[in-house]
Amino acid sequence: MRKSKYAVFLTEAERARLRTLIGRGEAPARLLTRARILLKANQGEGGPGWSDAAIAGAVEVHPTTVARVRRQFVEDGIDAALERKCPDRVYARLLDGAAEAHLVAVACSAPPLGRERWTLRLLADELVRLEVVPAVSYETVRRTLQQTSSSPG
């Protein structure tokens, strides 16, 4: 059996916490699965120290998931291994305040000839035609209009 680079050693308090979490069964399935993975991966005192393949078969996940949970536990601790990590990516806003104002002004204006109302795609095309932005998707237009219409005012 090959030793894992990330060996899990749980303290008695951590084992008790994980067992309580699983025993209650009220947590999300992902959290319960990760708790089971940590308990079976425990190579400390009183731990079974199973291999990644054995744990993956027992809890019905991919062995890569087991390795990822081990790594998160060793590098960041028990809370990081149990909870889902928030995305760390940040998207630049495509429509700034001035572009949003143009969008709202266009949306409130009369629709193009032959149309009864503005569609999201028509609004996106109009913003590009007016050179407010080089390109914009109708989904960005939808999200922007949704934000501006739900603002308290």
Residue frames as a rotation matrix with the C-alpha (Angstrom) as fourth column:
MET 1
0.579 0.815 0.000 0.00
0.815 -0.579 0.000 0.00
0.000 0.000 -1.000 0.00
ARG 2
-0.293 -0.674 0.678 1.43
0.671 -0.650 -0.356 3.36
0.681 0.351 0.643 -1.09
LYS 3
-0.252 0.151 -0.956 1.61
0.850 -0.438 -0.293 6.02
-0.463 -0.886 -0.018 1.61
SER 4
0.621 0.546 0.562 -0.23
0.729 -0.666 -0.159 9.24
0.287 0.509 -0.811 0.85
LYS 5
-0.419 -0.764 0.490 1.75
0.537 -0.644 -0.544 12.46
0.732 0.036 0.680 0.72
TYR 6
-0.412 0.400 0.819 -0.96
-0.629 -0.775 0.062 14.06
0.659 -0.489 0.571 2.87
ALA 7
-0.603 0.147 -0.784 -1.39
0.500 0.835 -0.228 11.95
0.621 -0.530 -0.577 5.99
VAL 8
0.110 0.759 0.642 -4.45
-0.362 -0.571 0.737 12.75
0.926 -0.314 0.212 8.09
PHE 9
-0.668 -0.266 -0.695 -3.98
0.558 0.439 -0.704 12.71
0.492 -0.858 -0.145 11.86
LEU 10
0.138 0.834 0.534 -7.16
-0.047 -0.533 0.845 13.64
0.989 -0.142 -0.035 13.74
THR 11
-0.849 -0.289 0.442 -7.24
-0.420 -0.135 -0.897 14.66
0.319 -0.948 -0.006 17.38
GLU 12
-0.778 0.590 -0.216 -9.80
0.619 0.662 -0.422 13.13
-0.106 -0.462 -0.881 19.73
ALA 13
-0.330 0.658 -0.676 -11.83
0.032 -0.708 -0.705 16.36
-0.943 -0.255 0.213 19.61
GLU 14
-0.517 0.102 -0.850 -11.83
-0.824 -0.331 0.461 16.36
-0.234 0.938 0.255 15.79
ARG 15
-0.920 0.191 -0.342 -12.91
0.050 0.923 0.381 12.70
0.389 0.334 -0.859 15.67
ALA 16
-0.588 0.734 -0.341 -15.73
0.621 0.139 -0.771 13.43
-0.519 -0.665 -0.538 18.14
ARG 17
-0.353 0.429 -0.831 -16.82
-0.424 -0.865 -0.267 16.44
-0.834 0.258 0.487 16.09
LEU 18
-0.689 0.035 -0.724 -16.92
-0.706 0.191 0.682 14.40
0.163 0.981 -0.107 12.87
ARG 19
-0.885 0.379 -0.270 -18.78
0.402 0.915 -0.033 11.50
0.234 -0.138 -0.962 14.50
THR 20
-0.451 0.737 -0.503 -21.36
0.355 -0.370 -0.859 13.89
-0.819 -0.566 -0.095 15.97
LEU 21
-0.449 0.215 -0.867 -21.78
-0.711 -0.673 0.201 15.56
-0.541 0.707 0.455 12.60
ILE 22
-0.788 0.119 -0.604 -22.38
-0.390 0.662 0.640 12.23
0.476 0.740 -0.475 10.87
GLY 23
-0.852 0.443 -0.280 -24.58
0.521 0.664 -0.536 10.91
-0.051 -0.602 -0.797 13.69
ARG 24
-0.420 0.717 -0.556 -26.96
-0.085 -0.642 -0.762 13.84
-0.903 -0.273 0.331 13.49
GLY 25
-0.503 0.154 0.850 -27.28
0.790 0.482 0.380 13.52
-0.351 0.863 -0.364 9.72
GLU 26
0.520 0.781 -0.345 -28.65
0.597 -0.622 -0.507 17.06
-0.610 0.057 -0.790 9.38
ALA 27
-0.114 -0.674 -0.730 -25.73
-0.237 -0.695 0.679 18.49
-0.965 0.250 -0.080 7.40
PRO 28
0.517 0.243 -0.821 -25.51
-0.831 -0.088 -0.550 18.68
-0.206 0.966 0.157 3.61
ALA 29
0.980 -0.061 0.188 -24.51
0.097 0.978 -0.186 15.43
-0.173 0.201 0.964 1.87
ARG 30
0.533 -0.835 0.139 -21.21
0.049 -0.134 -0.990 16.88
0.845 0.534 -0.030 0.67
LEU 31
0.065 -0.490 0.869 -20.21
-0.880 -0.438 -0.181 17.79
0.470 -0.754 -0.460 4.22
LEU 32
0.643 0.238 0.728 -21.17
-0.615 0.728 0.305 14.35
-0.457 -0.643 0.614 5.56
THR 33
0.944 -0.331 -0.016 -19.21
0.233 0.698 -0.677 12.64
0.235 0.635 0.736 2.79
ARG 34
0.238 -0.902 0.361 -16.12
-0.267 -0.418 -0.868 14.71
0.934 0.110 -0.340 3.56
ALA 35
0.210 -0.111 0.971 -16.46
-0.977 -0.045 0.207 13.91
0.021 -0.993 -0.118 7.26
ARG 36
0.905 0.150 0.397 -16.61
-0.176 0.984 0.030 10.18
-0.386 -0.097 0.917 6.45
ILE 37
0.711 -0.703 -0.001 -13.54
0.167 0.170 -0.971 10.53
0.683 0.690 0.239 4.22
LEU 38
0.060 -0.726 0.685 -11.56
-0.701 -0.519 -0.489 12.18
0.710 -0.451 -0.541 7.02
LEU 39
0.450 0.151 0.880 -12.57
-0.830 0.434 0.350 9.56
-0.329 -0.888 0.321 9.58
LYS 40
0.958 -0.063 0.279 -11.53
0.141 0.953 -0.268 6.70
-0.249 0.296 0.922 7.30
ALA 41
0.582 -0.784 0.215 -8.29
0.134 -0.168 -0.977 8.46
0.802 0.597 0.007 6.26
ASN 42
0.696 -0.287 0.658 -7.25
-0.700 -0.472 0.536 9.05
0.157 -0.834 -0.530 9.87
GLN 43
0.338 -0.681 -0.649 -3.81
0.096 0.711 -0.696 7.48
0.936 0.173 0.306 10.42
GLY 44
-0.334 -0.417 0.845 -3.59
-0.743 -0.435 -0.509 8.64
0.580 -0.798 -0.164 14.00
GLU 45
-0.976 -0.058 0.210 -4.43
-0.196 0.656 -0.728 6.75
-0.096 -0.752 -0.652 17.15
GLY 46
-0.390 0.873 0.293 -7.65
0.144 0.372 -0.917 4.78
-0.910 -0.315 -0.271 16.74
GLY 47
0.190 0.439 -0.878 -7.92
-0.778 -0.478 -0.407 5.58
-0.599 0.761 0.251 13.04
PRO 48
0.727 0.169 0.666 -8.33
0.130 0.918 -0.375 2.97
-0.674 0.359 0.645 10.32
GLY 49
-0.124 -0.858 -0.499 -5.88
-0.448 -0.400 0.800 4.68
-0.885 0.323 -0.334 7.92
TRP 50
0.474 0.390 0.790 -7.55
0.461 0.654 -0.600 3.40
-0.750 0.648 0.130 4.76
SER 51
-0.700 -0.658 0.277 -6.08
0.542 -0.237 0.807 3.97
-0.465 0.715 0.522 1.30
ASP 52
-0.653 0.432 -0.622 -7.64
-0.550 -0.835 -0.003 6.49
-0.521 0.340 0.783 -1.07
ALA 53
-0.693 0.377 -0.615 -9.04
-0.441 0.453 0.775 3.73
0.571 0.808 -0.148 -3.28
ALA 54
-0.685 0.435 -0.584 -10.65
0.653 0.722 -0.228 1.92
0.323 -0.538 -0.779 -0.32
ILE 55
-0.629 0.452 -0.633 -12.20
0.248 -0.655 -0.714 5.15
-0.737 -0.606 0.300 0.99
ALA 56
-0.711 0.341 -0.615 -13.44
-0.686 -0.531 0.498 6.08
-0.157 0.776 0.611 -2.49
GLY 57
-0.686 0.447 -0.574 -15.17
-0.010 0.783 0.622 2.71
0.727 0.433 -0.533 -2.80
ALA 58
-0.653 0.405 -0.640 -16.69
0.757 0.346 -0.554 2.92
-0.003 -0.846 -0.533 0.67
VAL 59
-0.334 0.526 -0.782 -18.14
0.263 -0.745 -0.613 6.42
-0.905 -0.410 0.111 0.38
GLU 60
0.222 0.461 0.859 -18.79
0.894 0.255 -0.368 6.21
-0.388 0.850 -0.356 -3.39
VAL 61
0.802 -0.113 -0.587 -16.65
-0.262 -0.949 -0.175 9.11
-0.537 0.294 -0.790 -4.59
HIS 62
0.799 -0.596 -0.076 -13.71
0.064 0.210 -0.976 9.36
0.598 0.775 0.206 -6.98
PRO 63
0.415 -0.718 -0.559 -10.25
0.910 0.332 0.250 8.72
0.006 -0.612 0.791 -5.50
THR 64
-0.442 -0.552 0.706 -9.27
0.569 -0.782 -0.256 12.24
0.694 0.289 0.660 -6.58
THR 65
0.394 0.670 0.629 -11.94
-0.194 -0.608 0.770 13.62
0.898 -0.425 -0.110 -4.26
VAL 66
0.883 -0.125 -0.452 -10.41
0.457 0.448 0.769 11.67
0.106 -0.885 0.452 -1.37
ALA 67
-0.091 -0.995 0.031 -6.95
0.983 -0.095 -0.156 13.01
0.158 0.017 0.987 -2.21
ARG 68
-0.268 0.060 0.962 -8.31
0.215 -0.969 0.121 16.56
0.939 0.239 0.247 -2.44
VAL 69
0.772 0.597 0.218 -10.01
-0.110 -0.213 0.971 16.30
0.626 -0.774 -0.099 0.98
ARG 70
0.584 -0.657 -0.477 -6.80
0.811 0.443 0.382 14.92
-0.039 -0.610 0.792 2.51
ARG 71
-0.363 -0.786 0.501 -4.76
0.814 -0.529 -0.241 17.76
0.454 0.320 0.831 1.02
GLN 72
0.076 0.476 0.876 -7.23
-0.052 -0.876 0.480 20.43
0.996 -0.082 -0.042 2.20
PHE 73
0.929 0.274 -0.250 -7.18
0.202 0.193 0.960 18.99
0.311 -0.942 0.123 5.70
VAL 74
0.292 -0.905 -0.308 -3.38
0.950 0.237 0.203 18.91
-0.111 -0.352 0.929 5.93
GLU 75
-0.509 -0.570 0.645 -2.84
0.708 -0.704 -0.063 22.33
0.489 0.424 0.762 4.36
ASP 76
-0.534 0.374 0.758 -5.77
-0.214 -0.927 0.307 24.34
0.818 0.001 0.575 5.73
GLY 77
-0.888 0.162 0.429 -7.35
-0.423 0.074 -0.903 22.42
-0.178 -0.984 0.003 8.62
ILE 78
-0.758 0.596 0.266 -10.60
0.520 0.798 -0.305 20.62
-0.394 -0.093 -0.914 9.32
ASP 79
0.065 0.834 -0.547 -12.97
0.096 -0.551 -0.829 23.50
-0.993 0.001 -0.116 8.53
ALA 80
-0.184 -0.207 -0.961 -11.48
-0.864 -0.432 0.258 24.02
-0.468 0.878 -0.100 5.06
ALA 81
-0.974 -0.214 -0.072 -11.66
-0.223 0.869 0.441 20.28
-0.032 0.446 -0.894 4.37
LEU 82
-0.548 0.829 0.110 -15.34
0.616 0.488 -0.618 20.10
-0.566 -0.271 -0.778 5.34
GLU 83
0.304 0.731 -0.611 -16.73
0.147 -0.670 -0.728 23.30
-0.941 0.131 -0.311 3.87
ARG 84
0.473 -0.061 0.879 -16.88
0.880 0.088 -0.467 24.22
-0.049 0.994 0.096 0.22
LYS 85
-0.488 -0.743 -0.457 -14.33
0.638 -0.661 0.395 26.82
-0.596 -0.099 0.797 -0.81
CYS 86
0.605 0.652 -0.457 -15.75
0.193 -0.677 -0.710 30.08
-0.772 0.341 -0.536 -2.14
PRO 87
0.545 -0.416 0.728 -14.55
0.820 0.084 -0.566 30.94
0.174 0.906 0.387 -5.63
ASP 88
0.116 -0.596 -0.794 -11.59
0.568 -0.616 0.546 33.29
-0.815 -0.515 0.267 -5.51
ARG 89
-0.581 -0.288 0.761 -12.04
0.810 -0.295 0.507 34.65
0.078 0.911 0.405 -9.01
VAL 90
-0.095 0.504 -0.858 -13.24
0.292 -0.810 -0.508 38.19
-0.952 -0.299 -0.070 -9.52
TYR 91
-0.055 0.167 0.984 -14.85
0.998 0.038 0.049 39.35
-0.030 0.985 -0.169 -12.72
ALA 92
-0.916 -0.235 -0.325 -14.38
0.214 -0.972 0.098 42.89
-0.339 0.020 0.941 -13.93
ARG 93
0.052 0.984 -0.170 -17.67
0.322 -0.178 -0.930 44.70
-0.945 -0.006 -0.326 -14.42
LEU 94
-0.485 -0.168 0.858 -18.48
0.868 0.032 0.496 45.05
-0.111 0.985 0.131 -18.08
LEU 95
0.155 0.621 0.768 -21.05
0.544 -0.703 0.458 47.79
0.825 0.347 -0.447 -17.56
ASP 96
-0.809 -0.429 -0.402 -19.91
0.576 -0.442 -0.687 50.62
0.117 -0.788 0.605 -15.31
GLY 97
-0.342 0.711 -0.615 -22.23
0.484 -0.427 -0.764 53.34
-0.806 -0.558 -0.198 -13.98
ALA 98
-0.434 0.143 -0.889 -22.26
-0.617 -0.767 0.178 55.33
-0.656 0.626 0.421 -17.22
ALA 99
-0.891 0.087 -0.446 -22.93
-0.315 0.588 0.744 52.23
0.327 0.804 -0.497 -19.33
GLU 100
-0.681 0.690 -0.247 -25.72
0.712 0.545 -0.442 51.19
-0.171 -0.477 -0.862 -16.94
ALA 101
-0.288 0.564 -0.774 -27.28
-0.003 -0.809 -0.588 54.65
-0.958 -0.166 0.235 -17.32
HIS 102
-0.648 0.019 -0.761 -27.14
-0.748 -0.201 0.632 54.27
-0.141 0.979 0.145 -21.12
LEU 103
-0.928 0.284 -0.243 -28.75
0.208 0.932 0.297 50.85
0.310 0.225 -0.924 -20.84
VAL 104
-0.459 0.794 -0.399 -31.59
0.663 0.007 -0.749 52.11
-0.591 -0.608 -0.530 -18.68
ALA 105
-0.336 0.303 -0.892 -32.12
-0.427 -0.893 -0.143 55.09
-0.840 0.333 0.430 -20.98
VAL 106
-0.799 0.022 -0.601 -32.29
-0.568 0.302 0.766 52.83
0.198 0.953 -0.228 -24.04
ALA 107
-0.846 0.482 -0.227 -34.60
0.513 0.852 -0.103 50.37
0.143 -0.204 -0.968 -22.24
CYS 108
-0.299 0.755 -0.583 -36.97
0.493 -0.401 -0.772 53.22
-0.817 -0.518 -0.252 -21.33
SER 109
-0.611 0.046 -0.790 -36.99
-0.564 -0.725 0.394 54.67
-0.555 0.687 0.469 -24.84
ALA 110
0.500 0.828 -0.253 -39.28
-0.743 0.261 -0.616 53.66
-0.444 0.496 0.746 -27.67
PRO 111
0.157 -0.432 0.888 -38.48
0.182 0.896 0.404 50.26
-0.971 0.099 0.219 -29.17
PRO 112
-0.828 -0.519 -0.211 -37.10
-0.125 -0.196 0.973 49.96
-0.547 0.832 0.098 -32.72
LEU 113
-0.198 0.760 -0.620 -39.49
-0.965 -0.261 -0.013 50.18
-0.171 0.595 0.785 -35.65
GLY 114
0.017 0.323 -0.946 -41.49
-0.571 0.780 0.256 47.02
0.820 0.536 0.198 -36.16
ARG 115
-0.637 -0.260 -0.725 -41.04
0.400 0.693 -0.600 45.98
0.659 -0.672 -0.338 -32.54
GLU 116
0.475 0.875 0.094 -43.52
0.265 -0.244 0.933 46.18
0.839 -0.418 -0.348 -29.72
ARG 117
0.957 -0.218 0.193 -40.91
-0.254 -0.299 0.920 46.19
-0.143 -0.929 -0.341 -26.93
TRP 118
0.118 -0.987 -0.111 -37.20
-0.932 -0.072 -0.355 45.90
0.343 0.145 -0.928 -26.25
THR 119
0.928 -0.008 -0.372 -35.79
0.106 0.963 0.246 42.40
0.356 -0.268 0.895 -25.87
LEU 120
0.685 -0.728 -0.036 -32.60
-0.005 -0.055 0.998 41.68
-0.729 -0.683 -0.041 -24.00
ARG 121
0.017 -0.685 0.729 -30.85
0.863 0.378 0.335 40.79
-0.505 0.623 0.598 -27.26
LEU 122
0.481 0.210 0.851 -32.02
0.697 -0.680 -0.226 44.01
0.532 0.702 -0.474 -28.90
LEU 123
0.991 -0.124 0.042 -30.77
-0.121 -0.751 0.649 46.01
-0.049 -0.649 -0.759 -25.92
ALA 124
0.361 -0.911 0.201 -27.37
0.323 0.324 0.889 44.29
-0.875 -0.256 0.411 -26.07
ASP 125
0.021 -0.309 0.951 -27.11
0.998 0.061 -0.002 44.94
-0.057 0.949 0.309 -29.82
GLU 126
0.762 0.346 0.547 -28.10
0.414 -0.910 0.000 48.58
0.498 0.226 -0.837 -29.32
LEU 127
0.841 -0.515 -0.168 -25.40
-0.066 -0.406 0.912 49.14
-0.538 -0.755 -0.375 -26.68
VAL 128
-0.048 -0.867 0.496 -22.83
0.653 0.349 0.672 47.81
-0.756 0.356 0.550 -29.13
ARG 129
0.199 0.199 0.960 -24.25
0.940 -0.317 -0.129 49.90
0.279 0.927 -0.250 -32.01
LEU 130
0.937 0.187 0.295 -24.09
0.100 -0.953 0.288 53.04
0.335 -0.240 -0.911 -29.85
GLU 131
0.096 -0.991 -0.091 -20.47
0.216 0.110 -0.970 52.11
0.972 0.073 0.225 -28.96
VAL 132
0.662 0.150 0.734 -21.22
-0.670 -0.321 0.669 52.14
0.336 -0.935 -0.112 -25.24
VAL 133
0.236 -0.605 0.760 -19.31
-0.459 0.620 0.636 48.84
-0.857 -0.499 -0.131 -24.96
PRO 134
-0.554 -0.503 -0.663 -17.39
-0.817 0.176 0.549 46.83
-0.159 0.846 -0.509 -27.58
ALA 135
-0.423 0.470 -0.775 -19.45
-0.165 0.801 0.576 43.68
0.891 0.371 -0.261 -26.88
VAL 136
-0.666 0.289 0.688 -22.01
-0.721 -0.009 -0.693 42.61
-0.194 -0.957 0.215 -24.30
SER 137
-0.892 0.385 -0.235 -24.18
0.284 0.885 0.369 39.53
0.350 0.262 -0.899 -23.84
TYR 138
-0.093 0.942 0.321 -27.91
-0.259 -0.334 0.906 39.65
0.961 0.001 0.275 -23.30
GLU 139
0.363 0.183 -0.914 -27.34
0.717 0.572 0.399 37.85
0.595 -0.800 0.076 -19.98
THR 140
-0.678 -0.634 -0.372 -25.21
0.733 -0.552 -0.397 40.75
0.046 -0.542 0.839 -18.74
VAL 141
-0.720 0.515 0.465 -28.00
-0.254 -0.819 0.514 43.11
0.646 0.252 0.721 -19.81
ARG 142
0.261 0.865 -0.429 -30.52
0.145 0.404 0.903 40.98
0.954 -0.298 -0.020 -17.92
ARG 143
0.047 -0.313 -0.948 -28.44
0.962 0.270 -0.042 40.93
0.269 -0.911 0.314 -14.73
THR 144
-0.904 -0.425 0.050 -27.80
0.405 -0.887 -0.220 44.66
0.137 -0.179 0.974 -14.90
LEU 145
-0.439 0.821 0.365 -31.47
-0.357 -0.532 0.768 45.50
0.824 0.207 0.527 -15.42
GLN 146
0.348 0.553 -0.758 -32.44
0.469 0.597 0.651 43.13
0.812 -0.582 -0.052 -12.65
GLN 147
-0.364 -0.576 -0.732 -30.03
0.928 -0.157 -0.338 44.88
0.079 -0.802 0.592 -10.26
THR 148
-0.973 -0.045 0.227 -31.17
0.054 -0.998 0.030 48.36
0.225 0.041 0.973 -11.21
SER 149
-0.201 0.974 0.104 -34.88
-0.268 -0.156 0.951 47.51
0.942 0.163 0.293 -10.98
SER 150
0.420 0.364 -0.832 -34.55
0.611 0.565 0.555 45.88
0.672 -0.741 0.015 -7.55
SER 151
-0.707 -0.705 -0.054 -32.59
0.546 -0.496 -0.675 48.80
0.449 -0.507 0.736 -6.07
PRO 152
0.044 0.728 -0.685 -34.45
0.929 -0.281 -0.240 50.76
-0.367 -0.626 -0.688 -3.40
GLY 153
-0.784 -0.427 0.451 -35.42
0.596 -0.721 0.353 54.09
0.175 0.545 0.820 -4.76
